[in-house]
Amino acid sequence: MEQERKLFGTDGIRGLANLHPMTPEVMVNLGRALALVFRLSPRPGRQSRVLIGKDTRRSGYMLEDALAAGLCSMGVDVLQIGPIPTPGLAFLTVDMRCDAGTMISASHNSFEDNGVKFFSADGFKLPDELESRIEKLMESGELERQRPLGADLGRARRIDDALGRYIVFLKKTLPSSLTLDGMRVVVDCAHGAAYKCAPTVLEELGATVVPVGVTPDGTNINRDCGALFPEVVAREVREQGADVGIALDGDADRAILVDERAEIVNGDQLLAMCARDLKLRDRLSRDAVVGTVMSNLGLERSLASLGVSLVRSAVGDRYVVEAMLREKINLGGEQSGHMVFLDHGTTGDGILSALQILALMRSEERPLSELSRVMEIVPQAQRSVRVSRKVPFEELPELKRRLEAVETELDGSGRVLVRYSGTEPLARVMLEGEDEALIDRLADEVSAEIERAIGEAGG
């Protein structure tokens, strides 16, 4: 099924704004197909409703209205809520009893890109099968045969209080017995979707907030700030003498934290902390956590010491969630900072995750630097190679031989992983092992072989 899809990747549709597929024309057609899928079984007594949110990219205006036009043209009502984090859109889809939610964002990409991802009425991302069905509808003649007329057309309206509802929800995830009084927090919103709500939540819970990246202009989202550049928050933590720093990405579905010593704490370390906390409070379902194939070996070792197993999924928070639901596990996440707490939400949420860490700091009265010692990071070497095409790795004989040689050289003391990015024309290489110099050299060798075989220049 995955190979049949031409538009959808691992996290919706993404590309350069105003070029296929991120054009108004495609968005209208996409809206029509989405409407037909969800209009076939409307809730009794009312017209189907779809929620649209976006981040702060300039192209969001163009794509939002085109998507709304397509939905309305097929008899679906549209609620437009403006800039909001992706997890906020997921929450509000459920809270406002909508049939689906659509988020216009390219997450951590630069402002020239944009994307769109979908959530069903239960707040979870659409499965591959439903995305494939939407694609097929866009290519069929069924949309032309299903045009409603007159009073059956949908309507679009803007909702002004949606962000406030999400803020209330976030605040309630902090135990009522705790406040952030006296805590100095730096939060970098990447000039993205959380530029209003993240500082507001922290301030209303009592923290003294140092906001960074909160002046979006439509073109500066993720530019030298946010989760991709946590050194910005680290610098502010050091200069401000803050207790903690939080770096969000453009749609705020993930967070990287910085401790009071201005040292970066990644998603694997955060996951280990939260797993330990839930385990000690007997709230970790099935004594297991979902990570990904990229999760550090140190996380696996740390969890094992607690009597907790690590279930690995494919990379992407959607696949983490699918594994969590399948295995009935309530905690999962990625090294990149996506964390999912199924007891609170349905998708990765950077602000919610940060609040759980702040609550842990408060309840244990320990700084983040001490809490992060729950795991020891095993050295990893990561490379990205831009490719001309995504050929199955097993069809590249020289690469296969190189990988076999690497496995032999590691001799069970580490691991190697190669995969393609689901959103960009990139091959990802990851080597892990105790000998940092060795894995760096091997990562370079594997990357060079991929470059030779299918690199953008020579492939």
C-alpha positions in Angstrom: 0.0 0.0 0.0 2.8 2.4 0.9 4.3 2.1 -2.6 1.0 3.0 -4.2 0.9 6.4 -2.6 2.2 9.3 -4.6 1.3 12.3 -2.4 1.4 11.0 1.2 4.7 10.4 3.0 5.3 9.3 6.5 3.6 12.4 8.0 1.0 13.6 5.5 1.9 15.6 2.4 4.8 17.9 2.2 6.7 20.0 -0.3 7.8 23.4 -1.6 4.8 25.7 -1.2 3.1 26.7 -4.5 4.8 23.8 -6.4 3.1 20.4 -6.8 1.8 19.0 -4.6 1.6 22.0 -2.2 -0.5 24.1 -4.6 -4.0 25.6 -4.2 -5.2 23.4 -7.0 -4.1 20.2 -5.2 -5.5 21.5 -1.9 -9.0 22.1 -3.4 -9.0 18.6 -4.8 -7.6 17.2 -1.5 -10.3 18.9 0.4 -13.0 17.5 -1.8 -11.6 14.0 -1.4 -11.3 14.3 2.3 -14.9 15.7 2.5 -16.2 12.7 0.6 -14.5 10.2 2.9 -15.9 11.8 6.0 -19.3 12.9 4.6 -20.3 9.3 3.8 -21.1 8.7 7.4 -22.1 12.0 9.0 -23.1 12.2 12.6 -26.9 12.2 13.0 -28.6 15.5 13.0 -25.8 17.7 11.7 -23.6 18.4 8.7 -20.0 17.0 8.8 -17.4 19.3 10.2 -13.7 19.6 9.6 -11.2 21.7 11.7 -8.3 23.5 10.0 -5.3 24.7 11.8 -1.9 26.0 10.6 1.5 27.2 11.7 2.9 30.7 10.9 4.2 30.2 7.3 3.1 32.8 4.8 1.9 30.1 2.4 -0.6 28.9 5.1 -3.1 31.6 4.1 -3.2 30.3 0.5 -3.3 26.7 1.3 -5.8 27.1 4.2 -8.4 28.8 2.1 -8.0 26.4 -0.9 -8.5 23.4 1.4 -11.5 25.0 3.0 -13.0 25.7 -0.5 -12.6 22.1 -1.4 -14.3 20.9 1.7 -17.2 23.4 1.5 -17.7 22.5 -2.2 -18.5 18.9 -1.1 -21.0 19.8 1.7 -18.7 19.9 4.7 -18.6 22.7 7.2 -15.2 24.1 8.0 -13.9 25.6 11.3 -10.8 27.7 10.9 -8.8 28.3 14.1 -5.6 29.9 12.7 -2.1 29.3 14.2 -2.0 26.4 16.7 0.4 23.6 17.5 -0.3 20.3 15.8 -1.2 18.5 19.0 -3.6 21.4 19.8 -5.3 20.7 16.5 -5.6 17.0 17.4 -7.0 17.8 20.8 -9.6 20.3 19.5 -10.7 17.9 16.8 -12.0 15.7 19.6 -13.0 18.5 22.0 -15.1 20.3 19.3 -16.7 17.0 18.1 -15.4 17.4 14.6 -15.3 14.6 12.0 -11.7 15.3 11.1 -8.9 17.8 11.6 -6.3 19.1 9.2 -3.1 20.7 10.1 -1.2 22.9 7.6 2.5 22.8 8.6 5.9 21.5 7.4 6.9 21.0 11.1 10.7 21.7 11.4 11.3 22.5 7.7 12.1 26.0 6.5 9.4 28.5 5.6 9.5 27.8 1.9 8.0 24.4 2.5 4.6 23.5 3.7 2.6 20.4 4.3 -0.8 19.0 5.5 -1.6 16.2 7.8 -4.9 14.8 8.9 -6.5 13.6 12.1 -9.7 11.5 12.5 -12.5 12.2 15.0 -10.6 10.4 17.8 -7.6 12.7 17.5 -5.3 10.1 15.9 -3.5 10.5 12.6 -5.1 8.8 9.7 -3.8 5.3 8.9 -2.0 4.6 5.6 -5.0 2.8 4.2 -7.3 5.8 4.6 -4.7 8.2 3.1 -4.4 5.9 0.1 -8.2 6.0 -0.3 -8.1 9.8 -0.3 -5.4 9.7 -3.0 -7.5 7.3 -5.1 -10.6 9.5 -4.8 -8.5 12.5 -6.1 -7.6 10.6 -9.2 -11.1 9.1 -9.9 -14.2 10.7 -11.4 -16.2 10.1 -8.2 -15.7 13.7 -7.0 -17.4 15.1 -10.0 -20.4 12.8 -9.5 -20.8 13.8 -5.9 -21.1 17.6 -6.3 -23.8 18.9 -3.9 -25.8 22.0 -4.8 -27.8 24.8 -3.1 -28.3 24.5 0.6 -26.2 21.3 0.7 -22.9 23.2 0.3 -20.8 23.7 3.3 -19.9 26.8 5.2 -16.6 28.1 6.7 -16.2 30.2 9.8 -13.4 31.2 12.1 -13.3 30.2 15.8 -11.6 32.8 18.1 -11.5 30.9 21.4 -9.9 27.6 20.2 -6.4 28.4 21.5 -7.8 29.2 24.9 -9.3 25.7 25.1 -6.0 24.1 24.3 -4.2 26.2 26.9 -6.7 25.1 29.6 -6.1 21.5 28.6 -2.3 21.8 28.8 -2.5 23.4 32.3 -4.6 20.5 33.6 -1.9 18.0 32.7 0.3 19.5 35.5 -0.8 17.9 38.8 -3.0 20.3 40.7 -0.8 20.0 43.7 2.1 21.6 41.8 3.0 25.0 40.5 6.0 26.4 38.7 6.3 29.3 41.1 9.9 30.5 41.4 11.0 28.6 38.3 12.8 30.5 35.6 12.1 29.0 32.2 13.5 29.9 28.8 11.1 28.8 26.0 12.0 29.0 22.3 8.9 28.8 20.1 10.8 28.8 16.8 8.6 31.7 15.5 6.1 28.9 15.0 2.7 27.7 16.0 3.3 27.9 19.8 4.5 31.5 19.9 1.4 32.5 21.9 0.3 29.5 23.9 3.7 28.1 25.2 4.7 31.3 27.1 1.1 31.8 28.3 0.8 28.2 29.7 4.1 28.5 31.6 3.3 32.0 33.0 -0.2 31.0 34.1 1.3 28.0 36.0 3.6 30.4 37.9 6.9 30.3 36.0 9.0 33.4 35.2 9.3 33.0 31.4 12.0 34.2 29.1 10.4 33.9 25.6 12.5 33.4 22.4 11.3 33.0 18.9 7.9 34.6 19.5 7.7 37.2 16.7 6.7 35.3 13.5 6.7 37.2 10.3 5.7 34.4 7.9 9.3 33.7 6.8 11.3 33.2 9.9 9.8 29.9 11.3 12.6 27.5 12.4 15.3 29.9 11.2 18.3 29.5 13.5 16.0 28.8 16.4 13.8 26.1 18.0 14.3 22.4 18.4 16.8 22.3 15.5 19.0 24.8 17.2 18.9 24.1 20.9 22.1 25.9 21.4 20.1 29.1 21.2 18.1 28.1 24.3 21.3 26.9 25.9 22.9 30.3 25.5 19.8 32.0 27.0 19.7 29.6 29.9 23.3 30.4 30.7 22.9 34.2 30.4 19.6 34.3 32.3 20.6 31.8 35.0 17.4 29.8 34.2 16.4 26.5 35.7 15.5 25.0 32.4 15.2 25.7 28.7 12.6 24.4 26.2 13.1 24.3 22.5 10.0 23.6 20.3 9.9 23.1 16.6 7.6 25.0 14.2 4.4 23.1 14.9 5.4 22.3 18.6 4.8 18.6 18.4 8.3 18.0 19.9 10.6 19.5 22.4 14.3 19.4 23.3 15.2 20.5 26.8 18.3 22.2 28.2 19.3 21.8 31.8 20.4 24.4 34.3 24.0 23.9 33.2 23.1 24.7 29.6 23.6 21.1 28.5 21.2 19.7 25.9 18.9 16.8 27.0 17.5 14.9 24.1 14.3 12.9 23.6 15.8 9.5 24.6 16.9 11.0 27.9 13.5 12.6 28.5 11.8 9.3 27.7 14.0 7.4 30.2 13.1 10.0 32.9 9.4 9.7 32.3 9.5 5.9 32.1 11.3 5.8 35.5 8.7 8.1 37.0 5.7 6.2 35.7 7.3 2.9 36.7 7.9 4.0 40.2 4.3 5.3 40.5 2.9 2.1 39.0 1.5 3.9 36.0 3.5 2.5 33.2 1.3 0.1 31.3 2.7 -3.3 30.5 6.1 -2.2 31.9 7.1 -1.2 28.4 8.0 1.9 26.4 7.8 2.4 22.6 10.9 4.0 20.9 12.1 3.7 17.4 14.9 2.0 15.5 16.9 5.2 16.1 16.5 5.1 19.9 19.9 5.0 21.7 21.1 1.8 23.1 21.6 3.6 26.3 17.8 4.0 26.6 17.3 0.3 26.2 19.9 -0.4 28.9 18.4 2.2 31.2 14.9 0.8 30.8 16.1 -2.8 31.3 17.7 -1.8 34.7 14.2 -0.7 35.7 12.6 -3.9 34.5 11.1 -2.1 31.5 11.3 -3.3 27.9 11.8 -1.2 24.8 9.5 -1.8 21.8 11.0 -0.3 18.6 8.9 1.1 15.8 9.7 2.7 12.5 10.8 6.4 12.7 7.9 8.8 12.9 5.6 9.7 15.8 2.7 8.2 13.9 4.4 4.8 13.9 5.2 5.2 17.5 1.6 5.8 18.3 0.5 2.8 16.2 2.8 0.6 18.1 1.6 2.0 21.4 -2.0 1.3 20.6 -1.2 -2.1 19.2 0.8 -3.1 22.3 -1.4 -1.2 24.8 1.6 0.9 26.0 1.0 4.4 27.4 4.4 6.0 26.9 6.5 6.4 23.7 8.7 8.8 21.9 11.6 9.6 19.6 15.2 10.8 20.0 14.2 13.9 18.1 11.9 15.0 21.0 8.5 13.7 20.0 7.0 12.2 23.1 3.5 10.7 23.4 1.6 10.3 26.7 -1.5 8.4 25.7 -3.0 9.1 29.2 -3.1 12.8 28.1 -3.1 13.0 24.3 -3.1 11.2 21.0 0.0 12.6 19.3 3.4 14.1 20.1 3.1 17.3 22.1 6.2 19.4 22.9 4.5 21.7 25.5 2.8 18.8 27.2 6.0 16.8 27.3 7.9 19.7 28.8 5.3 20.2 31.5 5.7 16.5 32.5 9.4 17.1 32.9 8.9 20.3 34.9 6.4 18.4 37.1 9.0 15.7 37.7 11.6 18.4 38.6 9.2 19.9 41.1 7.9 16.7 42.7 11.4 15.3 43.2 13.0 18.6 43.9 15.9 17.8 41.7 17.4 19.7 38.8 17.2 18.4 35.2 20.9 17.6 35.2 20.4 15.1 37.9 17.3 13.6 36.5 19.0 13.0 33.1 21.5 10.7 34.7 18.9 8.0 34.6 20.6 6.9 31.3 24.1 6.9 29.8 24.2 7.8 26.1 26.0 5.4 23.9 27.9 7.3 21.1 26.0 7.6 17.8 27.2 8.8 14.5 24.5 10.1 12.1 24.8 11.1 8.5 22.4 12.3 5.8 23.0 11.8 2.1 21.0 13.6 -0.5 19.9 11.0 -3.1 18.6 11.2 -6.7 16.2 8.3 -6.1 15.1 5.9 -3.4 16.3 2.5 -4.5 15.7 -0.4 -2.0 19.0 -0.8 -0.2 19.0 -4.5 -0.9 19.2 -3.8 -4.6 22.6 -2.0 -4.1 25.1 -4.9 -4.0 28.1 -2.8 -3.1 26.2 -1.2 -0.2 25.1 -4.6 1.0 28.8 -5.8 1.1 29.8 -2.6 2.9 27.1 -3.1 5.5 28.1 -6.7 6.0 31.7 -5.6 6.5 30.6 -3.0 9.1 28.7 -5.6 11.0 31.8 -7.8 11.1 33.9 -4.9 12.3 31.5 -4.0 15.0 31.5 -7.6 16.2 28.3 -7.3 18.2 29.5 -4.2 20.1 27.2 -1.8 18.2 24.7 -1.5 15.3 24.3 0.1 11.9 21.0 1.4 10.4 20.3 2.8 7.0 16.9 4.2 6.0 15.3 6.8 3.8 13.7 9.9 5.1 9.9 9.9 4.7 9.7 13.6 3.9 13.0 14.5 2.1 15.2 13.0 -0.7 17.7 11.8 1.9 19.3 8.5 3.0 19.9 8.4 6.8 22.9 6.5 8.2 23.3 5.7 11.9 26.2 3.9 13.6 26.1 3.2 17.3 28.8 1.7 19.5 31.2 2.3 22.4 34.2 3.3 20.2 33.3 6.8 18.9 36.2 7.0 16.5 35.3 3.7 15.0 31.7 4.5 14.4 32.5 7.9 12.9 34.8 6.2 10.4 32.3 3.5 9.5 29.5 6.1 9.1 31.6 8.0 6.7 32.3 4.8 4.7 28.7 3.8 4.5 27.7 7.3 3.5 30.3 7.5 0.8 29.0 4.2 -0.7 25.4 5.5 -0.8 26.7 8.8 -2.4 28.6 6.8 -5.0 25.6 4.6 -5.9 22.6 7.0 -5.8 23.9 10.4 -4.6 22.2 13.5 -6.1 25.3 14.4 -8.1 26.4 11.1 -9.4 23.4 8.8 -9.0 
